């Protein structure tokens, strides 16, 4: 009943539209397209994500939304023109369609070889085969049969075939296409989409899957492939552009010829899309099966958090060697903006309006860098960037990965949450417990190189030649532990005594959480010691690369146990590690677990 009703309504609409002036009918189609853009938010989101993928970093959110709206307008106008096919004749085509590159077509026909028209979902692609048919060159067009409303689909096919086209359907269509080529008839194929079958070629900087069928057919039958693209100029006016032919002369190996042909067609299609991006069908998941993945890492300015996020990226890179990662620093305009972003991500379903929220809440530089990017995966560590992670992932249909507990945000909103075991979160399918903090193991060569760079530090004094070197990492206060100046002084005395006994030296650094009192006590104690080769204070010195440098220059490491992240990172270096026993039960348990896992 639904099929019959739809068919009846389309017949009535077609009859009405055929009586309207072409310009008025196309204007109505554009309005219907804008309505479809509003009614199909899922497809709109896919289109926006594809635009970001294709023009990564070179298109603002406003430009992308405007292009998708124009794309829907173009699609709506094309559907209306399909319904007006009963009123389209040779005079209509001569008035509203101009042909560029006709010489390429005439040359291909004159060669006596079979001809295959190859186009994409660009402009009103259906009108290109109608134009050829009405010019006296009926086309055998390959299409995919629609099963949901078969009566309506047969009606639309009859409109196309009434103009001289012949429609064959995928699944057994190859014999009919081969027979058509043998009869000297033209074949029309839309070749910019593919399922899991095909080969990958570069398309807007990413590997995209293209079907090999048209090119294998042309290779086997000695056919000429003519790429052709229909541009909408304005209203009902179009411009059909026929590109130079793809010919397999010289008979190169089949695999080479097919790949070169697909690369040529992909390049021609991309060139037309760049001319007028709004005329391509962006709402299709064009890069769904691409092997090249992109990861966006959100940094809150804390080096330890960034290292954990990058450790996740390294783990994914083991599965996807071509994975590309980019780091963006997250800065809010003010504390209230951060709170609004948190509430927006926690309350609104599927990140509705996430792009507008991020544009308002984030610092202009952060918003500009973030909202123009595309990624398949977004990773953040810590509470501050977690709501940005969720909103951006929802806007781009990406997978959101959180390292550490993203509370108060619901865990179910993330594709993956990676937390230390001592957080004791409730088990969920998307929660992975780790022993200690995430950290990537650094190659020994990298550690040694970092150690050499550290020795070039202006404050580096070195120690006795040949003696062992001890790296000391002093943390600070946490929710479970308070590091006092007395404890730090006692720890350093024992380290210096060990250095005296082994004729070695120590390299000492503090963290951002180290209190001023502890730093003053360390400075007084170590500045007068000949066993201290270097003292770096977080409040005074630049600490980028300090941990790697100390581990590369040291034989053994001493690290306070209140920071599971710091303990895990030192463990990952492969050095012997000492964690002082004077810490809370939680600190000792966490440090022992992290050290034991390595």
C-alpha positions in Angstrom: 0.0 0.0 0.0 2.8 2.4 0.9 4.5 1.6 -2.5 1.3 2.2 -4.4 0.6 5.5 -2.5 4.2 6.7 -3.1 3.9 5.8 -6.8 0.6 7.6 -7.2 1.9 10.8 -5.4 5.0 10.9 -7.6 2.9 10.6 -10.7 0.8 13.4 -9.6 3.8 15.5 -8.6 5.5 14.8 -11.9 2.4 15.9 -13.9 2.3 19.1 -11.9 6.0 19.8 -12.2 6.0 19.2 -15.9 3.5 22.2 -16.3 5.8 24.5 -14.3 8.5 26.6 -15.9 11.9 24.9 -15.4 13.3 27.7 -13.3 10.3 27.6 -10.9 10.5 23.8 -10.6 14.2 23.9 -9.8 13.6 26.6 -7.2 11.1 24.4 -5.5 13.5 21.5 -5.6 16.2 23.6 -3.9 13.8 24.5 -1.1 12.9 20.9 -0.6 16.6 20.1 -0.5 17.1 22.6 2.3 14.2 21.0 4.2 15.8 17.6 3.8 19.1 19.0 5.2 17.2 19.9 8.3 15.2 16.6 8.5 18.3 14.4 8.1 20.8 15.5 10.8 22.6 12.1 10.6 23.4 12.5 6.9 24.3 16.1 7.4 26.8 15.2 10.1 28.3 12.6 7.7 28.6 15.3 5.1 30.3 17.7 7.4 32.8 15.1 8.6 33.6 14.2 4.9 34.2 17.9 4.2 36.6 18.2 7.2 38.4 15.0 6.0 38.8 16.3 2.4 39.7 19.9 3.3 41.4 19.2 6.7 42.3 22.4 8.4 41.3 24.6 5.4 37.6 25.0 5.9 35.8 26.8 8.7 32.7 25.3 10.3 30.5 28.0 8.8 31.9 27.3 5.3 31.3 23.5 5.7 27.7 24.0 6.8 27.1 26.4 4.0 28.5 23.8 1.5 26.4 21.0 2.9 23.2 23.2 2.6 24.2 24.0 -1.0 24.8 20.3 -1.6 21.2 19.5 -0.4 19.9 22.2 -2.6 21.6 20.7 -5.6 20.3 17.2 -4.7 16.7 18.5 -4.3 16.9 20.3 -7.7 18.2 17.1 -9.3 15.3 15.0 -7.9 12.8 17.6 -9.3 14.4 17.4 -12.7 14.1 13.6 -12.5 10.4 14.0 -12.0 10.2 16.4 -14.9 11.8 13.9 -17.3 8.5 13.4 -19.3 8.7 17.1 -20.3 12.4 17.0 -21.2 13.2 16.6 -24.9 16.0 17.5 -27.4 14.9 21.2 -27.4 15.1 21.4 -23.6 18.6 19.9 -23.6 19.8 22.2 -26.4 18.6 25.2 -24.4 19.7 24.3 -20.9 22.7 22.0 -21.3 26.0 23.1 -23.0 28.6 20.5 -23.8 32.3 21.1 -23.3 34.9 18.7 -24.7 32.6 17.4 -27.5 35.8 16.8 -29.6 36.9 14.1 -27.1 33.6 12.3 -27.6 33.6 12.6 -31.4 37.2 11.3 -31.5 36.3 8.3 -29.3 33.3 7.4 -31.4 35.2 7.8 -34.6 37.9 5.4 -33.4 35.4 2.6 -33.7 36.2 1.3 -30.3 33.6 0.7 -27.6 33.0 3.8 -25.4 32.3 3.9 -21.6 31.0 7.1 -20.0 32.3 7.3 -16.4 30.9 9.9 -14.1 30.4 10.4 -10.3 27.7 11.6 -8.0 28.4 15.1 -9.2 25.8 17.7 -10.2 22.7 16.1 -11.8 24.6 13.0 -12.9 21.3 11.4 -14.1 20.9 14.2 -16.7 24.3 13.3 -18.4 22.9 10.0 -19.7 19.6 11.7 -20.8 21.6 14.4 -22.7 23.6 11.7 -24.6 20.5 9.8 -25.4 18.6 12.8 -26.7 21.6 13.7 -28.9 21.2 10.3 -30.6 23.6 8.2 -28.5 21.4 6.0 -26.3 23.3 4.8 -23.2 23.1 1.5 -21.3 23.4 2.7 -17.8 24.4 0.6 -14.8 22.2 1.2 -11.7 21.5 -0.4 -8.3 18.0 -1.7 -8.0 16.0 -0.3 -5.0 14.0 -3.0 -3.2 12.1 -1.0 -0.6 9.5 0.6 -3.0 9.8 -1.5 -6.2 6.7 0.0 -7.9 8.0 3.5 -7.5 11.5 2.5 -8.6 10.1 1.0 -11.8 8.2 4.2 -12.5 11.4 6.3 -12.2 13.2 3.7 -14.4 10.5 4.1 -17.1 11.0 7.9 -17.1 14.7 7.4 -17.9 14.1 4.6 -20.5 11.5 6.8 -22.2 14.4 9.0 -23.4 16.3 6.2 -25.0 18.4 4.9 -22.1 18.5 1.3 -21.0 18.9 0.5 -17.4 20.7 -2.7 -16.2 21.2 -3.5 -12.6 24.1 -4.7 -10.5 24.2 -8.4 -10.0 24.4 -10.2 -13.3 24.7 -7.0 -15.3 28.2 -7.7 -16.7 26.9 -10.0 -19.5 24.5 -7.3 -20.7 27.2 -4.6 -20.5 29.6 -6.8 -22.5 26.8 -7.4 -25.1 26.1 -3.7 -25.3 29.7 -2.9 -26.0 29.8 -5.6 -28.7 26.8 -3.9 -30.3 28.6 -0.6 -30.4 26.3 1.0 -27.8 27.6 3.5 -25.2 27.8 2.4 -21.5 27.3 4.8 -18.6 28.6 4.0 -15.1 28.7 6.1 -11.9 32.2 5.1 -10.6 32.9 7.1 -7.5 31.5 4.7 -4.9 32.5 1.2 -4.0 31.6 -1.4 -1.4 34.4 -3.6 0.0 35.5 -4.6 -3.5 38.1 -2.5 -5.3 41.5 -0.9 -4.9 42.6 2.1 -2.8 43.9 5.2 -4.5 44.6 8.7 -3.2 41.5 10.9 -3.0 41.9 14.2 -1.3 45.0 13.1 0.6 43.5 9.8 1.9 43.2 6.3 0.4 39.7 5.8 -0.9 38.2 2.6 -2.4 37.3 2.7 -6.1 35.6 -0.1 -8.0 37.8 -1.8 -10.6 34.9 -3.2 -12.7 34.6 -0.3 -15.3 38.4 -0.4 -15.9 38.6 -4.2 -16.1 35.8 -4.2 -18.6 37.4 -1.5 -20.7 40.8 -3.3 -20.6 39.2 -6.6 -21.7 37.1 -5.1 -24.5 39.6 -2.5 -25.7 37.1 0.3 -24.8 37.8 4.0 -24.3 36.7 5.5 -21.0 35.4 9.1 -21.2 35.1 10.8 -17.8 32.2 13.2 -17.9 30.8 15.5 -15.2 27.6 17.5 -15.2 27.9 21.0 -13.6 24.9 23.0 -12.5 25.5 26.6 -13.6 22.4 28.2 -12.2 18.8 27.1 -11.9 18.0 24.6 -14.8 21.2 25.5 -16.7 23.9 22.9 -16.8 27.4 22.4 -18.3 28.5 18.9 -19.3 32.3 18.6 -19.3 33.8 15.6 -21.2 37.4 15.0 -20.1 40.2 13.5 -22.3 39.8 9.8 -22.7 41.4 7.0 -20.7 42.8 4.5 -23.2 44.6 1.3 -22.6 46.8 1.4 -25.7 50.1 -0.5 -25.6 48.5 -3.2 -23.4 50.3 -2.7 -20.1 49.7 -5.4 -17.5 46.1 -5.5 -16.4 46.8 -4.5 -12.8 48.9 -1.6 -13.8 46.4 -0.4 -16.4 43.5 -0.6 -14.0 45.3 1.3 -11.3 46.5 4.0 -13.6 43.0 4.4 -15.0 41.4 4.7 -11.5 44.1 7.2 -10.4 43.3 9.3 -13.5 39.6 9.2 -12.9 40.0 10.0 -9.2 42.2 13.0 -10.0 39.7 14.3 -12.6 36.8 13.9 -10.1 38.8 15.6 -7.3 39.6 18.5 -9.7 35.9 19.1 -10.5 35.0 18.8 -6.8 37.5 21.4 -5.9 36.1 23.7 -8.5 32.6 23.4 -7.0 32.5 21.4 -3.8 28.8 21.8 -3.2 27.9 19.7 -6.4 29.3 16.4 -5.1 27.3 14.0 -2.9 29.2 14.5 0.4 26.6 12.6 2.5 28.0 9.2 1.6 30.6 7.5 3.8 33.2 7.8 1.1 36.2 6.9 3.3 34.5 4.3 5.5 37.0 1.5 4.6 40.1 3.6 4.2 43.2 2.1 5.9 44.6 5.5 6.7 43.3 6.7 10.1 43.6 10.0 11.8 43.8 10.7 15.5 43.3 13.9 17.3 44.9 14.3 20.8 43.6 16.9 23.2 46.1 18.3 25.6 45.3 20.1 28.8 48.9 21.4 29.1 50.0 18.7 31.5 52.9 16.8 30.1 52.1 13.6 32.0 48.5 13.5 30.6 49.8 14.2 27.1 52.3 11.3 27.3 49.5 8.9 28.4 47.4 10.0 25.4 50.3 9.5 23.0 50.8 6.0 24.5 47.3 5.2 23.4 48.1 6.5 19.9 51.2 4.3 19.7 49.1 1.3 20.6 46.7 2.0 17.8 49.6 2.6 15.4 50.6 -1.0 15.9 47.3 -2.0 14.2 47.3 1.0 11.7 50.9 1.8 10.7 49.7 4.7 8.5 47.9 6.4 11.4 48.4 10.2 11.6 48.1 12.0 14.9 47.8 15.7 15.7 47.9 17.4 19.1 45.7 20.4 19.9 46.0 22.3 23.2 42.6 22.9 24.8 42.1 26.3 26.3 38.8 27.7 27.6 37.8 31.4 27.4 37.2 31.4 31.2 36.2 28.9 34.0 32.5 29.5 33.4 32.9 28.4 29.8 34.5 25.1 31.0 31.5 24.5 33.3 29.0 25.2 30.4 30.9 22.7 28.2 30.8 20.1 30.9 27.0 20.5 31.4 26.4 20.5 27.6 28.4 17.3 27.1 26.7 15.6 30.1 23.1 16.6 29.5 22.4 17.1 25.8 21.9 13.9 23.7 24.5 13.0 21.0 26.3 16.3 21.5 23.5 18.3 19.9 24.9 21.8 19.0 28.3 20.7 20.1 30.1 22.8 17.4 28.4 26.0 18.5 29.1 25.3 22.2 32.8 24.7 21.5 33.0 27.8 19.3 31.6 29.9 22.2 33.5 28.2 25.1 37.0 27.6 23.7 39.7 30.2 23.1 39.5 31.4 19.5 42.8 29.8 18.5 41.7 26.5 20.0 38.3 26.6 18.4 39.7 27.5 15.0 42.2 24.6 15.1 39.8 22.1 16.5 36.6 22.7 14.5 38.4 22.6 11.1 40.0 19.2 11.8 38.8 15.7 11.0 39.7 12.5 12.8 38.4 9.0 13.2 39.5 8.9 16.8 39.9 11.6 19.5 41.9 10.9 22.6 42.1 13.0 25.8 43.5 12.4 29.3 42.2 14.2 32.4 38.9 15.9 33.3 39.5 19.2 31.6 39.4 18.2 27.9 36.9 15.3 28.4 33.7 17.3 27.6 35.5 18.8 24.5 36.3 15.2 23.5 32.6 14.1 23.7 31.2 17.1 21.9 33.7 17.0 19.1 33.4 13.3 18.6 29.6 13.6 18.3 30.0 16.4 15.8 32.3 14.3 13.6 31.0 10.8 14.3 34.4 9.9 15.7 35.3 7.5 18.4 35.9 9.2 21.8 38.7 7.7 24.0 39.2 8.9 27.5 42.3 8.1 29.6 41.7 8.3 33.3 38.2 8.6 34.8 36.3 11.3 33.0 33.8 11.8 35.9 31.3 13.3 36.2 30.6 12.6 32.5 28.9 9.2 31.9 31.3 6.5 30.9 28.8 5.1 28.4 29.2 8.2 26.2 32.8 7.2 25.4 33.8 4.5 23.0 36.7 3.5 25.2 37.7 4.5 28.8 41.2 3.4 30.0 41.7 3.8 33.8 44.2 2.5 36.4 42.9 -0.5 38.3 43.1 1.3 41.6 40.3 3.6 40.5 38.0 0.5 40.9 35.4 1.6 38.4 32.4 -0.6 37.8 33.0 -3.1 35.0 31.6 -2.0 31.6 32.2 -3.3 28.1 34.0 0.0 27.1 36.2 0.2 30.2 39.7 -1.2 30.2 41.7 -1.4 33.4 45.4 -0.8 33.3 48.1 -1.6 35.9 49.6 1.7 36.6 49.4 4.6 34.1 49.6 4.3 30.3 53.1 5.1 29.0 54.9 4.1 25.8 58.2 2.3 26.2 61.0 4.5 24.8 63.7 2.8 22.8 67.1 2.7 24.5 68.6 4.8 21.6 66.1 7.6 22.3 66.8 7.6 26.0 70.6 7.8 25.4 70.1 10.7 23.0 67.9 12.5 25.5 70.6 11.9 28.1 73.2 13.5 25.9 71.0 16.5 25.3 70.6 16.8 29.1 74.4 16.9 29.6 74.5 20.0 27.5 72.3 21.8 30.0 74.0 24.9 31.4 73.5 23.8 35.0 74.9 20.3 34.4 78.0 19.7 36.6 78.4 16.0 36.1 80.0 13.7 38.7 82.9 11.3 39.2 83.9 9.5 36.0 82.9 5.9 35.9 80.7 6.1 39.0 76.9 5.2 38.8 74.4 7.9 38.3 71.1 8.1 40.3 68.1 10.0 38.9 65.8 11.3 41.6 62.2 12.4 40.8 60.6 14.4 43.6 56.8 14.7 43.3 54.5 16.6 45.6 51.2 16.8 47.4 48.2 14.7 46.1 44.7 13.8 47.4 46.2 10.8 49.2 49.6 12.1 50.3 51.5 15.1 51.5 55.2 15.3 50.7 56.9 17.3 53.5 60.3 19.1 53.3 61.6 16.8 56.1 60.8 13.7 54.1 62.5 15.2 51.0 65.6 16.1 53.0 65.8 12.6 54.5 65.5 11.0 51.1 68.2 13.2 49.6 70.5 12.5 52.5 70.2 8.7 51.8 70.7 9.2 48.1 73.9 11.3 48.7 75.1 8.7 51.2 74.6 6.0 48.5 76.5 8.1 46.0 79.4 8.6 48.4 79.6 4.8 49.0 79.5 4.0 45.3 81.5 7.0 44.2 78.6 8.1 42.0 76.5 11.2 41.4 72.8 12.2 41.4 70.5 14.1 39.1 67.5 15.6 40.8 64.2 17.2 39.5 60.9 18.2 41.0 57.4 18.4 39.5 54.7 21.0 39.3 53.1 19.7 42.4 56.3 20.1 44.5 55.7 22.8 47.2 58.0 25.9 47.4 59.1 24.7 50.9 60.4 21.4 49.5 62.1 23.1 46.6 63.9 25.5 48.9 65.0 22.7 51.1 66.4 20.7 48.2 68.2 23.8 46.8 69.9 24.4 50.1 70.9 20.8 50.5 72.1 20.0 47.0 73.7 23.3 45.9 76.5 22.6 48.4 77.0 18.9 47.5 79.6 17.9 45.0 77.6 14.7 44.3 74.7 16.5 42.7 75.4 16.8 39.0 72.2 18.7 38.2 69.2 20.1 40.0 66.1 21.2 38.0 63.2 22.9 39.8 59.8 23.0 38.2 59.1 26.5 39.4 62.4 27.8 38.0 63.5 25.6 35.1 62.1 24.3 31.8 61.3 20.6 32.3 60.4 19.5 28.7 62.2 16.3 28.1 63.7 16.2 31.6 62.4 12.8 32.5 63.6 11.1 29.4 67.0 12.9 29.8 67.4 11.8 33.4 66.5 8.2 32.6 68.9 8.2 29.7 71.8 9.5 31.8 71.1 7.4 34.9 71.7 3.8 35.9 69.1 3.7 38.7 66.0 5.9 39.5 64.5 6.9 42.8 60.9 8.2 42.5 58.4 9.2 45.2 55.4 7.0 45.0 52.5 9.4 45.2 52.2 9.8 41.4 51.3 6.5 39.7 52.0 8.3 36.3 55.5 9.2 37.3 56.2 5.7 38.7 54.9 4.1 35.5 56.9 6.3 33.2 60.2 5.5 35.1 59.3 1.8 35.1 58.9 2.0 31.3 62.5 3.1 30.9 63.8 -0.3 31.9 66.0 1.2 34.6 66.2 -0.2 38.2 63.8 1.8 40.3 63.5 2.5 44.0 60.2 3.8 45.5 60.6 5.1 49.1 58.4 3.1 51.5 57.3 6.1 53.4 54.0 6.7 51.7 50.3 5.9 52.2 49.1 2.4 51.7 47.4 3.5 48.5 50.7 5.0 47.2 52.7 1.8 48.0 50.1 -0.5 46.5 49.9 1.6 43.3 53.6 1.9 42.9 54.2 -1.8 43.5 51.5 -2.7 40.9 53.0 -0.4 38.3 56.6 -1.7 38.9 55.4 -5.3 38.9 53.6 -4.9 35.6 56.9 -3.9 33.9 
